[in-house]
Amino acid sequence: VHVGAALTANTKHLVGPAGSAAANTVEGDADLSALAVPVNAAMALKKPPFSSVFGLDPATFRRQPAVRIVPCLAGCTSADIAAPLANEPSRIIWVDGSINLDQAGTIGTAAQPVMLVATGTITLSAAVEINGFMYGDNLTWAAGSAGSVLKGAAVAHHDIQGNAPVVVAYDADILRTISNTRGSFVRVPGSWQLTPLQKTSAAISASER
């Protein structure tokens, strides 16, 4: 757990990798605290916390050919991303709005992990096993999410709030798979070669072709 303020969960059970200290927690990180949400509307579009994770501003990241956009301004549920996940498992799922993962089951696998990015809140309200990476404006574990497991990593732009015991297990192999298989190639002007649009730890590319 790495937070810019204090970790205020009433009940927290933190277990790190084998051989590490039980409480693998960094609280009050000055660099994270400095990524405050700007009050200026023009600056807010840049979303510094987002850029610090992905290496791009949200608008540029969203325009990638590899991104599958799901409009959710009125709110979405698990059913709204079922087709993209089934038909395009190697795409980045970008939710415009908030989504409630309200159906029990498994999302993503170790071989085909999901990458889910939402501009609103990602809520877990059912027992879900997620293999992959989640980024949301906020992350919420609702009461019905007891028993859920996230293998990979989760990042919140603002807050993570839990009302149920949810296991979040950092998985370097899953994140490495996402890094090597999720992203876009673009042509370099004046060249036949392809080059990665971006290369960050959270998402992006394969070797140059």
N, CA and C atoms as a LAMMPS dump frame, in Angstrom:
ITEM: TIMESTEP
0
ITEM: NUMBER OF ATOMS
627
ITEM: BOX BOUNDS ff ff ff
-5.0000000000000000e+02 5.0000000000000000e+02
-5.0000000000000000e+02 5.0000000000000000e+02
-5.0000000000000000e+02 5.0000000000000000e+02
ITEM: ATOMS id mol type element x y z
1 1 1 N 0.854 -1.179 0
2 1 2 C 0 0 0
3 1 3 C 0.891 1.23 0
4 2 1 N 0.659 2.119 -0.948
5 2 2 C 1.478 3.321 -1.095
6 2 3 C 0.513 4.498 -1.216
7 3 1 N 0.478 5.369 -0.219
8 3 2 C -0.505 6.446 -0.189
9 3 3 C 0.174 7.782 0.083
10 4 1 N -0.487 8.845 -0.396
11 4 2 C 0.052 10.183 -0.2
12 4 3 C -0.371 10.796 1.119
13 5 1 N -1.411 10.251 1.742
14 5 2 C -1.876 10.738 3.041
15 5 3 C -1.747 9.594 4.049
16 6 1 N -2.619 9.585 5.037
17 6 2 C -2.599 8.503 6.021
18 6 3 C -3.515 7.379 5.576
19 7 1 N -3.171 6.158 5.921
20 7 2 C -4.03 5.012 5.645
21 7 3 C -5.036 4.913 6.78
22 8 1 N -6.305 5.187 6.462
23 8 2 C -7.298 5.343 7.527
24 8 3 C -8.262 4.171 7.63
25 9 1 N -7.987 3.063 6.978
26 9 2 C -8.881 1.913 7.067
27 9 3 C -8.996 1.461 8.516
28 10 1 N -10.24 1.186 8.939
29 10 2 C -10.457 0.741 10.315
30 10 3 C -9.84 -0.632 10.55
31 11 1 N -9.961 -1.499 9.557
32 11 2 C -9.399 -2.836 9.667
33 11 3 C -8.517 -3.079 8.466
34 12 1 N -7.253 -3.38 8.7
35 12 2 C -6.353 -3.632 7.584
36 12 3 C -5.463 -4.817 7.91
37 13 1 N -5.401 -5.728 6.991
38 13 2 C -4.549 -6.897 7.137
39 13 3 C -3.602 -6.881 5.953
40 14 1 N -2.365 -6.521 6.183
41 14 2 C -1.405 -6.334 5.112
42 14 3 C -0.379 -7.448 5.124
43 15 1 N -0.264 -8.131 4.007
44 15 2 C 0.7 -9.221 3.876
45 15 3 C 1.523 -8.97 2.627
46 16 1 N 2.828 -8.925 2.757
47 16 2 C 3.698 -8.695 1.619
48 16 3 C 4.276 -9.981 1.083
49 17 1 N 5.228 -9.876 0.162
50 17 2 C 5.879 -11.066 -0.391
51 17 3 C 6.571 -11.866 0.707
52 18 1 N 6.791 -13.116 0.439
53 18 2 C 7.442 -13.999 1.411
54 18 3 C 8.78 -13.418 1.851
55 19 1 N 8.971 -13.365 3.165
56 19 2 C 10.215 -12.854 3.705
57 19 3 C 10.213 -11.372 4.006
58 20 1 N 9.139 -10.673 3.617
59 20 2 C 9.074 -9.236 3.858
60 20 3 C 8.34 -8.957 5.165
61 21 1 N 8.412 -7.709 5.583
62 21 2 C 7.678 -7.319 6.786
63 21 3 C 6.179 -7.427 6.537
64 22 1 N 5.43 -7.674 7.606
65 22 2 C 3.985 -7.877 7.453
66 22 3 C 3.296 -6.626 6.916
67 23 1 N 3.707 -5.464 7.397
68 23 2 C 3.047 -4.22 6.986
69 23 3 C 3.871 -3.502 5.926
70 24 1 N 3.66 -3.863 4.678
71 24 2 C 4.36 -3.198 3.576
72 24 3 C 3.579 -1.96 3.197
73 25 1 N 3.756 -0.886 3.94
74 25 2 C 2.945 0.309 3.753
75 25 3 C 3.821 1.547 3.756
76 26 1 N 3.579 2.409 2.782
77 26 2 C 4.201 3.727 2.758
78 26 3 C 3.075 4.74 2.884
79 27 1 N 3.092 5.492 3.98
80 27 2 C 2.053 6.498 4.208
81 27 3 C 2.671 7.888 4.192
82 28 1 N 1.856 8.856 3.773
83 28 2 C 2.305 10.237 3.766
84 28 3 C 3.435 10.504 2.794
85 29 1 N 3.432 9.812 1.653
86 29 2 C 4.481 10.009 0.666
87 29 3 C 4.41 11.43 0.105
88 30 1 N 5.498 12.166 0.226
89 30 2 C 5.497 13.578 -0.169
90 30 3 C 5.274 13.751 -1.671
91 31 1 N 5.857 12.866 -2.475
92 31 2 C 5.696 12.985 -3.921
93 31 3 C 4.247 12.753 -4.34
94 32 1 N 3.605 11.762 -3.72
95 32 2 C 2.203 11.533 -4.036
96 32 3 C 1.337 12.69 -3.554
97 33 1 N 1.64 13.2 -2.386
98 33 2 C 0.868 14.334 -1.859
99 33 3 C 0.978 15.551 -2.765
100 34 1 N 2.122 15.693 -3.413
101 34 2 C 2.329 16.843 -4.293
102 34 3 C 1.517 16.753 -5.571
103 35 1 N 1.002 15.554 -5.883
104 35 2 C 0.18 15.386 -7.083
105 35 3 C -1.264 15.745 -6.785
106 36 1 N -1.464 16.913 -6.183
107 36 2 C -2.805 17.346 -5.814
108 36 3 C -3.628 17.644 -7.05
109 37 1 N -4.935 17.472 -6.944
110 37 2 C -5.819 17.777 -8.062
111 37 3 C -5.856 19.282 -8.259
112 38 1 N -5.51 19.799 -9.444
113 38 2 C -5.467 21.242 -9.659
114 38 3 C -6.861 21.858 -9.594
115 39 1 N -6.922 23.069 -9.087
116 39 2 C -8.203 23.77 -9.048
117 39 3 C -8.472 24.475 -10.37
118 40 1 N -7.427 24.731 -11.147
119 40 2 C -7.586 25.356 -12.443
120 40 3 C -8.121 24.336 -13.445
121 41 1 N -9.214 24.669 -14.139
122 41 2 C -9.867 23.712 -15.031
123 41 3 C -8.945 23.256 -16.154
124 42 1 N -8.174 24.172 -16.7
125 42 2 C -7.279 23.8 -17.793
126 42 3 C -6.208 22.831 -17.321
127 43 1 N -5.684 23.063 -16.136
128 43 2 C -4.671 22.171 -15.6
129 43 3 C -5.277 20.831 -15.188
130 44 1 N -6.544 20.864 -14.789
131 44 2 C -7.185 19.632 -14.337
132 44 3 C -7.241 18.594 -15.443
133 45 1 N -7.285 19.043 -16.708
134 45 2 C -7.336 18.104 -17.821
135 45 3 C -6.078 17.243 -17.885
136 46 1 N -4.989 17.751 -17.337
137 46 2 C -3.738 17.004 -17.392
138 46 3 C -3.673 15.905 -16.338
139 47 1 N -4.483 16.022 -15.293
140 47 2 C -4.548 15.018 -14.235
141 47 3 C -3.167 14.486 -13.856
142 48 1 N -2.378 15.263 -13.137
143 48 2 C -1.011 14.836 -12.803
144 48 3 C -0.894 13.427 -12.251
145 49 1 N -1.776 12.963 -11.347
146 49 2 C -1.618 11.589 -10.869
147 49 3 C -1.723 10.57 -12.001
148 50 1 N -2.629 10.797 -12.947
149 50 2 C -2.772 9.892 -14.09
150 50 3 C -1.485 9.858 -14.905
151 51 1 N -0.969 11.03 -15.213
152 51 2 C 0.246 11.118 -16.026
153 51 3 C 1.434 10.487 -15.323
154 52 1 N 1.466 10.57 -14.004
155 52 2 C 2.584 9.986 -13.266
156 52 3 C 2.578 8.467 -13.359
157 53 1 N 1.409 7.866 -13.586
158 53 2 C 1.295 6.418 -13.698
159 53 3 C 1.522 5.96 -15.134
160 54 1 N 0.901 6.654 -16.085
161 54 2 C 0.893 6.186 -17.465
162 54 3 C 1.88 6.903 -18.379
163 55 1 N 2.423 8.022 -17.943
164 55 2 C 3.365 8.739 -18.783
165 55 3 C 2.713 9.56 -19.876
166 56 1 N 1.398 9.646 -19.886
167 56 2 C 0.638 10.427 -20.856
168 56 3 C -0.524 11.108 -20.145
169 57 1 N -1.011 12.198 -20.714
170 57 2 C -2.228 12.79 -20.175
171 57 3 C -3.409 11.91 -20.578
172 58 1 N -4.538 11.989 -19.858
173 58 2 C -5.668 11.093 -20.132
174 58 3 C -6.184 11.161 -21.564
175 59 1 N -6.27 12.37 -22.14
176 59 2 C -6.819 12.502 -23.484
177 59 3 C -5.972 11.768 -24.519
178 60 1 N -4.648 11.897 -24.406
179 60 2 C -3.762 11.208 -25.349
180 60 3 C -3.821 9.704 -25.147
181 61 1 N -3.825 9.269 -23.893
182 61 2 C -3.906 7.841 -23.598
183 61 3 C -5.194 7.248 -24.176
184 62 1 N -6.295 7.977 -24.03
185 62 2 C -7.612 7.5 -24.49
186 62 3 C -7.669 7.34 -26.006
187 63 1 N -6.874 8.125 -26.74
188 63 2 C -6.919 8.093 -28.197
189 63 3 C -6.129 6.943 -28.809
190 64 1 N -5.46 6.15 -27.992
191 64 2 C -4.707 5.025 -28.532
192 64 3 C -5.601 4.079 -29.323
193 65 1 N -5.11 3.532 -30.435
194 65 2 C -5.882 2.53 -31.165
195 65 3 C -6.213 1.294 -30.329
196 66 1 N -5.385 1.006 -29.336
197 66 2 C -5.602 -0.2 -28.528
198 66 3 C -6.68 -0.025 -27.463
199 67 1 N -7.206 1.173 -27.312
200 67 2 C -8.192 1.43 -26.261
201 67 3 C -9.606 1.142 -26.764
202 68 1 N -10.351 0.4 -25.999
203 68 2 C -11.77 0.142 -26.266
204 68 3 C -12.572 1.009 -25.322
205 69 1 N -13.278 2.006 -25.855
206 69 2 C -14.01 2.974 -25.031
207 69 3 C -15.428 2.479 -24.767
208 70 1 N -15.814 2.486 -23.498
209 70 2 C -17.163 2.101 -23.088
210 70 3 C -17.826 3.323 -22.466
211 71 1 N -18.843 3.918 -23.118
212 71 2 C -19.511 5.103 -22.561
213 71 3 C -20.36 4.735 -21.349
214 72 1 N -20.058 5.36 -20.227
215 72 2 C -20.761 5.02 -18.979
216 72 3 C -21.112 6.28 -18.188
217 73 1 N -21.491 7.358 -18.879
218 73 2 C -21.775 8.607 -18.177
219 73 3 C -22.935 8.461 -17.195
220 74 1 N -23.838 7.524 -17.482
221 74 2 C -24.956 7.277 -16.568
222 74 3 C -24.656 6.121 -15.62
223 75 1 N -23.43 5.602 -15.69
224 75 2 C -23.055 4.477 -14.847
225 75 3 C -23.192 3.162 -15.591
226 76 1 N -22.262 2.258 -15.388
227 76 2 C -22.266 0.954 -16.046
228 76 3 C -22.191 -0.163 -15.016
229 77 1 N -22.417 -1.371 -15.499
230 77 2 C -22.298 -2.558 -14.669
231 77 3 C -21.399 -3.568 -15.378
232 78 1 N -21.22 -4.712 -14.772
233 78 2 C -20.39 -5.754 -15.365
234 78 3 C -20.872 -6.137 -16.761
235 79 1 N -22.182 -6.112 -16.966
236 79 2 C -22.74 -6.507 -18.258
237 79 3 C -22.254 -5.611 -19.386
238 80 1 N -21.967 -4.354 -19.083
239 80 2 C -21.573 -3.402 -20.126
240 80 3 C -20.164 -3.625 -20.642
241 81 1 N -19.323 -4.309 -19.885
242 81 2 C -17.964 -4.581 -20.358
243 81 3 C -17.762 -6.054 -20.683
244 82 1 N -18.831 -6.845 -20.575
245 82 2 C -18.711 -8.286 -20.837
246 82 3 C -18.294 -8.561 -22.271
247 83 1 N -18.921 -7.868 -23.234
248 83 2 C -18.598 -8.107 -24.648
249 83 3 C -17.173 -7.68 -24.994
250 84 1 N -16.741 -6.459 -24.614
251 84 2 C -15.355 -6.088 -24.901
252 84 3 C -14.335 -7.04 -24.282
253 85 1 N -14.605 -7.493 -23.068
254 85 2 C -13.667 -8.406 -22.413
255 85 3 C -13.612 -9.745 -23.13
256 86 1 N -14.768 -10.207 -23.61
257 86 2 C -14.812 -11.51 -24.28
258 86 3 C -14.263 -11.447 -25.697
259 87 1 N -14.6 -10.371 -26.408
260 87 2 C -14.249 -10.286 -27.824
261 87 3 C -12.885 -9.655 -28.084
262 88 1 N -12.439 -8.8 -27.171
263 88 2 C -11.178 -8.091 -27.355
264 88 3 C -10.357 -8.123 -26.071
265 89 1 N -9.951 -9.319 -25.643
266 89 2 C -9.287 -9.444 -24.338
267 89 3 C -7.936 -8.741 -24.255
268 90 1 N -7.328 -8.423 -25.402
269 90 2 C -6.019 -7.772 -25.369
270 90 3 C -6.115 -6.258 -25.441
271 91 1 N -7.343 -5.704 -25.418
272 91 2 C -7.515 -4.267 -25.497
273 91 3 C -7.566 -3.651 -24.096
274 92 1 N -7.232 -2.374 -24.025
275 92 2 C -7.403 -1.601 -22.796
276 92 3 C -8.868 -1.181 -22.723
277 93 1 N -9.528 -1.456 -21.625
278 93 2 C -10.928 -1.058 -21.452
279 93 3 C -10.962 0.296 -20.759
280 94 1 N -11.443 1.301 -21.468
281 94 2 C -11.547 2.667 -20.931
282 94 3 C -13.015 2.966 -20.682
283 95 1 N -13.374 3.185 -19.428
284 95 2 C -14.757 3.478 -19.046
285 95 3 C -14.916 4.98 -18.869
286 96 1 N -15.727 5.581 -19.716
287 96 2 C -16.05 7.003 -19.561
288 96 3 C -17.165 7.128 -18.526
289 97 1 N -16.796 7.289 -17.273
290 97 2 C -17.768 7.351 -16.194
291 97 3 C -17.427 6.35 -15.117
292 98 1 N -18.447 5.931 -14.376
293 98 2 C -18.26 4.987 -13.269
294 98 3 C -18.8 3.616 -13.642
295 99 1 N -18.246 2.603 -13.005
296 99 2 C -18.699 1.236 -13.274
297 99 3 C -18.813 0.466 -11.975
298 100 1 N -19.855 -0.349 -11.899
299 100 2 C -20.104 -1.2 -10.744
300 100 3 C -19.936 -2.647 -11.19
301 101 1 N -18.891 -3.299 -10.706
302 101 2 C -18.679 -4.713 -11.023
303 101 3 C -19.579 -5.517 -10.102
304 102 1 N -20.756 -5.802 -10.602
305 102 2 C -21.839 -6.339 -9.764
306 102 3 C -22.167 -7.795 -10.035
307 103 1 N -21.345 -8.478 -10.838
308 103 2 C -21.603 -9.88 -11.131
309 103 3 C -20.431 -10.725 -10.656
310 104 1 N -20.732 -11.733 -9.868
311 104 2 C -19.688 -12.621 -9.377
312 104 3 C -19.069 -13.382 -10.54
313 105 1 N -17.787 -13.664 -10.433
314 105 2 C -17.104 -14.39 -11.487
315 105 3 C -15.67 -13.918 -11.62
316 106 1 N -15.033 -14.311 -12.722
317 106 2 C -13.63 -13.993 -12.957
318 106 3 C -13.496 -13.038 -14.133
319 107 1 N -12.685 -12.005 -13.953
320 107 2 C -12.397 -11.047 -15.018
321 107 3 C -10.907 -11.118 -15.304
322 108 1 N -10.558 -11.511 -16.523
323 108 2 C -9.161 -11.646 -16.88
324 108 3 C -8.554 -12.923 -16.331
325 109 1 N -7.417 -13.295 -16.895
326 109 2 C -6.677 -14.463 -16.438
327 109 3 C -5.203 -14.083 -16.322
328 110 1 N -4.4 -14.967 -15.8
329 110 2 C -2.973 -14.679 -15.702
330 110 3 C -2.363 -14.51 -17.092
331 111 1 N -2.857 -15.276 -18.062
332 111 2 C -2.337 -15.182 -19.424
333 111 3 C -2.925 -14 -20.196
334 112 1 N -4.169 -13.649 -19.896
335 112 2 C -4.845 -12.529 -20.555
336 112 3 C -5.432 -11.607 -19.495
337 113 1 N -4.582 -10.878 -18.771
338 113 2 C -5.091 -10.005 -17.704
339 113 3 C -5.851 -8.814 -18.281
340 114 1 N -6.76 -8.293 -17.48
341 114 2 C -7.54 -7.133 -17.897
342 114 3 C -6.824 -5.853 -17.485
343 115 1 N -6.986 -4.815 -18.295
344 115 2 C -6.532 -3.485 -17.91
345 115 3 C -7.754 -2.588 -17.979
346 116 1 N -8.232 -2.153 -16.821
347 116 2 C -9.465 -1.385 -16.718
348 116 3 C -9.168 0.002 -16.174
349 117 1 N -9.514 1.02 -16.965
350 117 2 C -9.302 2.413 -16.573
351 117 3 C -10.649 3.113 -16.603
352 118 1 N -11.01 3.784 -15.519
353 118 2 C -12.292 4.48 -15.449
354 118 3 C -12.095 5.924 -15.015
355 119 1 N -12.821 6.83 -15.66
356 119 2 C -12.739 8.235 -15.275
357 119 3 C -13.533 8.508 -14.008
358 120 1 N -14.431 7.606 -13.648
359 120 2 C -15.21 7.732 -12.423
360 120 3 C -14.788 6.689 -11.407
361 121 1 N -15.733 6.258 -10.594
362 121 2 C -15.471 5.299 -9.527
363 121 3 C -15.628 3.869 -10.03
364 122 1 N -14.699 3.008 -9.646
365 122 2 C -14.845 1.571 -9.871
366 122 3 C -15.311 0.964 -8.556
367 123 1 N -16.488 0.351 -8.59
368 123 2 C -17.071 -0.249 -7.388
369 123 3 C -17.15 -1.754 -7.54
370 124 1 N -16.737 -2.48 -6.528
371 124 2 C -16.955 -3.918 -6.46
372 124 3 C -18.111 -4.163 -5.515
373 125 1 N -19.182 -4.802 -6.026
374 125 2 C -20.333 -5.087 -5.171
375 125 3 C -20.72 -6.558 -5.217
376 126 1 N -19.879 -7.378 -5.823
377 126 2 C -20.078 -8.824 -5.853
378 126 3 C -18.725 -9.49 -5.665
379 127 1 N -18.746 -10.785 -5.411
380 127 2 C -17.493 -11.519 -5.229
381 127 3 C -16.854 -11.749 -6.597
382 128 1 N -15.812 -10.984 -6.883
383 128 2 C -15.173 -11.005 -8.2
384 128 3 C -13.696 -11.348 -8.038
385 129 1 N -13.183 -12.155 -8.955
386 129 2 C -11.744 -12.371 -9.034
387 129 3 C -11.237 -11.624 -10.256
388 130 1 N -10.341 -10.67 -10.033
389 130 2 C -9.83 -9.842 -11.113
390 130 3 C -8.341 -10.108 -11.267
391 131 1 N -7.948 -10.467 -12.474
392 131 2 C -6.543 -10.642 -12.79
393 131 3 C -6.141 -9.5 -13.715
394 132 1 N -5.4 -8.527 -13.184
395 132 2 C -5.028 -7.399 -14.013
396 132 3 C -4.749 -6.138 -13.224
397 133 1 N -4.992 -5.018 -13.883
398 133 2 C -4.685 -3.697 -13.33
399 133 3 C -5.912 -2.819 -13.42
400 134 1 N -6.23 -2.129 -12.336
401 134 2 C -7.376 -1.22 -12.321
402 134 3 C -6.925 0.176 -11.928
403 135 1 N -7.439 1.165 -12.648
404 135 2 C -7.192 2.567 -12.293
405 135 3 C -8.528 3.281 -12.354
406 136 1 N -8.911 3.918 -11.255
407 136 2 C -10.165 4.658 -11.229
408 136 3 C -10.007 5.964 -10.473
409 137 1 N -10.956 6.867 -10.684
410 137 2 C -10.937 8.111 -9.93
411 137 3 C -11.023 7.786 -8.44
412 138 1 N -11.899 6.838 -8.114
413 138 2 C -11.985 6.261 -6.77
414 138 3 C -12.199 4.763 -6.918
415 139 1 N -11.809 4.003 -5.92
416 139 2 C -12.087 2.574 -5.868
417 139 3 C -12.866 2.291 -4.598
418 140 1 N -13.943 1.512 -4.732
419 140 2 C -14.792 1.227 -3.578
420 140 3 C -15.107 -0.257 -3.511
421 141 1 N -14.864 -0.864 -2.343
422 141 2 C -15.294 -2.239 -2.118
423 141 3 C -16.609 -2.165 -1.339
424 142 1 N -17.727 -2.412 -1.983
425 142 2 C -19.028 -2.385 -1.311
426 142 3 C -19.221 -3.663 -0.499
427 143 1 N -20.291 -3.661 0.329
428 143 2 C -20.505 -4.782 1.249
429 143 3 C -20.587 -6.115 0.531
430 144 1 N -21.201 -6.14 -0.652
431 144 2 C -21.378 -7.398 -1.369
432 144 3 C -20.122 -7.958 -1.982
433 145 1 N -19.012 -7.237 -1.878
434 145 2 C -17.775 -7.678 -2.528
435 145 3 C -16.919 -8.574 -1.649
436 146 1 N -17.42 -8.952 -0.489
437 146 2 C -16.649 -9.805 0.419
438 146 3 C -16.185 -11.059 -0.306
439 147 1 N -14.909 -11.368 -0.167
440 147 2 C -14.343 -12.537 -0.83
441 147 3 C -13.718 -12.239 -2.174
442 148 1 N -13.807 -11.01 -2.643
443 148 2 C -13.203 -10.644 -3.92
444 148 3 C -11.684 -10.675 -3.829
445 149 1 N -11.046 -10.95 -4.98
446 149 2 C -9.592 -11.015 -5.042
447 149 3 C -9.134 -10.251 -6.281
448 150 1 N -8.199 -9.345 -6.088
449 150 2 C -7.563 -8.656 -7.206
450 150 3 C -6.098 -9.063 -7.233
451 151 1 N -5.695 -9.728 -8.313
452 151 2 C -4.296 -10.119 -8.505
453 151 3 C -3.697 -9.227 -9.571
454 152 1 N -2.717 -8.435 -9.197
455 152 2 C -2.111 -7.475 -10.113
456 152 3 C -1.784 -6.213 -9.351
457 153 1 N -2.597 -5.166 -9.577
458 153 2 C -2.414 -3.919 -8.842
459 153 3 C -3.639 -3.047 -9.053
460 154 1 N -3.822 -2.093 -8.129
461 154 2 C -4.925 -1.144 -8.218
462 154 3 C -4.415 0.237 -7.834
463 155 1 N -4.844 1.253 -8.588
464 155 2 C -4.455 2.631 -8.322
465 155 3 C -5.701 3.501 -8.345
466 156 1 N -5.825 4.386 -7.359
467 156 2 C -6.934 5.337 -7.305
468 156 3 C -6.405 6.746 -7.449
469 157 1 N -7.081 7.549 -8.257
470 157 2 C -6.715 8.956 -8.412
471 157 3 C -6.947 9.706 -7.101
472 158 1 N -8.029 9.36 -6.408
473 158 2 C -8.342 9.999 -5.129
474 158 3 C -8.295 8.988 -3.986
475 159 1 N -9.402 8.274 -3.762
476 159 2 C -9.511 7.455 -2.552
477 159 3 C -9.846 5.999 -2.862
478 160 1 N -9.425 5.137 -1.962
479 160 2 C -9.864 3.743 -1.935
480 160 3 C -10.628 3.544 -0.636
481 161 1 N -11.879 3.114 -0.748
482 161 2 C -12.717 2.917 0.433
483 161 3 C -13.228 1.488 0.443
484 162 1 N -13.078 0.822 1.566
485 162 2 C -13.49 -0.571 1.654
486 162 3 C -14.518 -0.809 2.728
487 163 1 N -15.619 -1.457 2.358
488 163 2 C -16.647 -1.859 3.323
489 163 3 C -16.774 -3.375 3.364
490 164 1 N -15.75 -4.055 2.857
491 164 2 C -15.761 -5.51 2.841
492 164 3 C -14.315 -5.997 2.734
493 165 1 N -14.06 -7.223 3.201
494 165 2 C -12.705 -7.777 3.076
495 165 3 C -12.419 -8.196 1.642
496 166 1 N -11.542 -7.475 0.993
497 166 2 C -11.126 -7.768 -0.38
498 166 3 C -9.62 -7.978 -0.384
499 167 1 N -9.163 -9.022 -1.035
500 167 2 C -7.744 -9.325 -1.103
501 167 3 C -7.159 -8.661 -2.343
502 168 1 N -6.142 -7.851 -2.143
503 168 2 C -5.41 -7.245 -3.253
504 168 3 C -3.982 -7.778 -3.192
505 169 1 N -3.607 -8.559 -4.191
506 169 2 C -2.294 -9.193 -4.206
507 169 3 C -1.481 -8.65 -5.37
508 170 1 N -0.385 -7.961 -5.041
509 170 2 C 0.496 -7.46 -6.092
510 170 3 C 1.097 -8.639 -6.837
511 171 1 N 0.974 -8.618 -8.179
512 171 2 C 1.484 -9.717 -8.991
513 171 3 C 2.354 -9.146 -10.107
514 172 1 N 3.66 -9.272 -9.954
515 172 2 C 4.597 -8.699 -10.922
516 172 3 C 4.479 -9.367 -12.283
517 173 1 N 4.194 -10.663 -12.321
518 173 2 C 4.083 -11.366 -13.599
519 173 3 C 2.892 -10.86 -14.409
520 174 1 N 1.769 -10.629 -13.745
521 174 2 C 0.59 -10.104 -14.435
522 174 3 C 0.866 -8.706 -14.966
523 175 1 N 1.507 -7.876 -14.169
524 175 2 C 1.812 -6.522 -14.611
525 175 3 C 2.822 -6.534 -15.755
526 176 1 N 3.746 -7.479 -15.72
527 176 2 C 4.724 -7.596 -16.813
528 176 3 C 4.016 -7.999 -18.11
529 177 1 N 3.043 -8.883 -18.001
530 177 2 C 2.267 -9.286 -19.181
531 177 3 C 1.521 -8.098 -19.764
532 178 1 N 0.918 -7.279 -18.892
533 178 2 C 0.211 -6.085 -19.351
534 178 3 C 1.184 -5.126 -20.02
535 179 1 N 2.332 -4.936 -19.402
536 179 2 C 3.321 -4.008 -19.946
537 179 3 C 3.779 -4.423 -21.335
538 180 1 N 3.865 -5.723 -21.577
539 180 2 C 4.384 -6.21 -22.851
540 180 3 C 3.321 -6.429 -23.916
541 181 1 N 2.044 -6.393 -23.534
542 181 2 C 1.004 -6.745 -24.51
543 181 3 C -0.096 -5.719 -24.656
544 182 1 N -0.147 -4.71 -23.785
545 182 2 C -1.208 -3.699 -23.901
546 182 3 C -0.594 -2.4 -24.393
547 183 1 N -1.158 -1.819 -25.419
548 183 2 C -0.625 -0.57 -25.934
549 183 3 C -0.777 -0.491 -27.432
550 184 1 N -0.139 0.483 -28.039
551 184 2 C -0.332 0.751 -29.452
552 184 3 C 0.994 0.993 -30.151
553 185 1 N 1.038 0.642 -31.418
554 185 2 C 2.153 0.995 -32.269
555 185 3 C 1.693 2.079 -33.241
556 186 1 N 2.562 3.03 -33.513
557 186 2 C 2.252 4.083 -34.475
558 186 3 C 3.413 4.22 -35.444
559 187 1 N 3.125 4.656 -36.641
560 187 2 C 4.169 4.832 -37.635
561 187 3 C 4.947 6.113 -37.373
562 188 1 N 6.259 6.025 -37.498
563 188 2 C 7.107 7.204 -37.382
564 188 3 C 7.019 7.965 -38.699
565 189 1 N 6.74 9.267 -38.68
566 189 2 C 6.646 10.022 -39.935
567 189 3 C 7.909 9.847 -40.779
568 190 1 N 7.713 9.53 -42.059
569 190 2 C 8.838 9.367 -42.967
570 190 3 C 9.532 8.032 -42.866
571 191 1 N 8.916 7.082 -42.152
572 191 2 C 9.54 5.787 -41.96
573 191 3 C 8.514 4.683 -42.102
574 192 1 N 8.99 3.513 -42.52
575 192 2 C 8.104 2.35 -42.578
576 192 3 C 8.063 1.622 -41.254
577 193 1 N 8.941 2.004 -40.321
578 193 2 C 9.033 1.284 -39.061
579 193 3 C 7.901 1.651 -38.122
580 194 1 N 7.633 0.743 -37.226
581 194 2 C 6.668 0.976 -36.165
582 194 3 C 7.431 1.192 -34.877
583 195 1 N 6.917 2.063 -34.038
584 195 2 C 7.559 2.33 -32.763
585 195 3 C 6.488 2.444 -31.688
586 196 1 N 6.746 2.029 -30.459
587 196 2 C 5.726 2.128 -29.416
588 196 3 C 5.296 3.573 -29.184
589 197 1 N 3.975 3.761 -29.036
590 197 2 C 3.455 5.082 -28.699
591 197 3 C 3.94 5.491 -27.322
592 198 1 N 4.067 4.517 -26.444
593 198 2 C 4.504 4.824 -25.093
594 198 3 C 5.065 3.572 -24.474
595 199 1 N 5.813 3.73 -23.411
596 199 2 C 6.343 2.573 -22.693
597 199 3 C 6.414 2.945 -21.229
598 200 1 N 5.483 2.453 -20.442
599 200 2 C 5.489 2.75 -19.024
600 200 3 C 5.354 1.448 -18.254
601 201 1 N 5.509 1.518 -16.951
602 201 2 C 5.43 0.318 -16.136
603 201 3 C 4.012 -0.202 -16.062
604 202 1 N 3.003 0.651 -16.259
605 202 2 C 1.634 0.208 -16.079
606 202 3 C 1.069 -0.434 -17.317
607 203 1 N 1.483 -0.044 -18.466
608 203 2 C 0.746 -0.526 -19.644
609 203 3 C 1.46 -0.593 -20.926
610 204 1 N 2.503 -0.954 -21.386
611 204 2 C 2.365 -0.489 -22.733
612 204 3 C 2.993 -1.374 -23.771
613 205 1 N 4.121 -1.616 -24.069
614 205 2 C 4.38 -1.972 -25.427
615 205 3 C 5.2 -3.224 -25.58
616 206 1 N 5.417 -3.586 -26.798
617 206 2 C 6.346 -4.663 -27.119
618 206 3 C 7.568 -4.022 -27.756
619 207 1 N 8.514 -4.849 -28.18
620 207 2 C 9.716 -4.275 -28.751
621 207 3 C 9.437 -3.654 -30.115
622 208 1 N 10.318 -2.751 -30.529
623 208 2 C 10.148 -2.085 -31.814
624 208 3 C 10.246 -3.102 -32.943
625 209 1 N 9.367 -2.898 -33.939
626 209 2 C 9.352 -3.799 -35.093
627 209 3 C 9.714 -3.03 -36.35
